[in-house]
């Protein structure tokens, strides 16, 4: 079965740091494009960081310079290092995996981990 499990969320003060992890199983991690997506109440869903199977990365302007996405293909784990956190970073952070099966693009989602930035 396909399973994506996020962890590492919690409560942190503004300016603090957190590292999120996403453990992937039942999905071809090494050939998948991985994305961190966040959702805050009353706000539009936002893809904050993307890393391709080849290691290329892209970031939303709102997190550029503060967040770093990486992947460990040997262990099938996706990471998001979050520094200089702001209250507006408060959201549920979801891990998304995408891959091609023949010509069809398929995706899988985790259940999310809550990040709260507050003093």
N, C-alpha and C positions, 0 to 999 in steps of 0.2 A: 504494500500500500504506500501511497504517497503521503509524506508527512514533513511539514516544515514547522519547527518549534522555535519561537523567538524567546530570548531571555536577556536579562541585564537591565531592564527598566527599573525605575524607582523614583524616589524623591531626591532632588538635588537643588542646591541653592544657585541663584544666578551667578554665572561665571565658573561654575563647576563643570565636571566632566563625567561622562558615562560611556561605557562600551557595550553595545548591543551585539548579540550573537544570534545566528539563525542556523540551526542544525537541520540538514536536509537528508531525507532518506526516501527510497522508492522513486527517485527522479534522477535523471542523468545530469548531475551537478556540473560535471566538467565541460559539458557542451551547452549549458544553460546561461542565458543572460539573467543576472540577478539585480533586483531593484528593492530599495527601501522606500516604502510609501507611508506617509503619515496622514492621520485623520484626527482633527480636533473638532469638538462640538461647535456647530454653527459655522464651520469653515469648510472650504472646498478641499477635497482630497488632493494631496500634493506628493508627487514623486520627488524625493529629495536627493537620491543618489543611485546611480546605475553603474554596474560593472559588467562588461561583456565576458564571454568565455575566454577571450584573448587578453583580458586584463585592462582594457581601455575603460576609463571612468568618465562620468559626467555628473555634474551637481547642479541643483537648483541655486539660483542666485541668492536665495535667502539663507543658505547654509555654506556657500562657497567660502573656503578659507578657514572654516571652523570644523567641518565634518570630513572624515576620511573613510571611504569604503574600501574594503579589501576582501579577499577570499582565500581560503585554504582548500585547494582542490584535493589534496591528499586526505583530508579529514572531512570534506563535504560541509564546511562551515563558512558562512558569510558573516562579516563583521561590519559594524559601523561605529567608529570612534567619534564621539561628539565632545567637542571642547567649547569653552566660552559660551555655555548654554544660557539662553535667554528665556524669559517667561513665555514668549510666543512660540518656543519650541515644544511647549506642552502639547502632547498628542498621544494617540495610540500609534505605535510604529509597527508596520507590517512588512514581512518578508515575502517577496514575490519571485517566482522562478518561471522562466519562459524558455521553451525549446521548440525546435521543429521536429515533427514526426512526419517523414516524407515532406509533403508540401504544406502540411497543416501546422499552425502555431498553437501550441497548448501551453497552459499556465497552471500554476499551483500557488496557493496562498497559505500563510500561517494564520494563527489566531490573534497575533499581535501582542505587544508588551507596552504597558503604560509608562510614559515618561512625564513626570511632573517637575517643572522648574519653578520654584517658589521660595521666598525667603521666610 
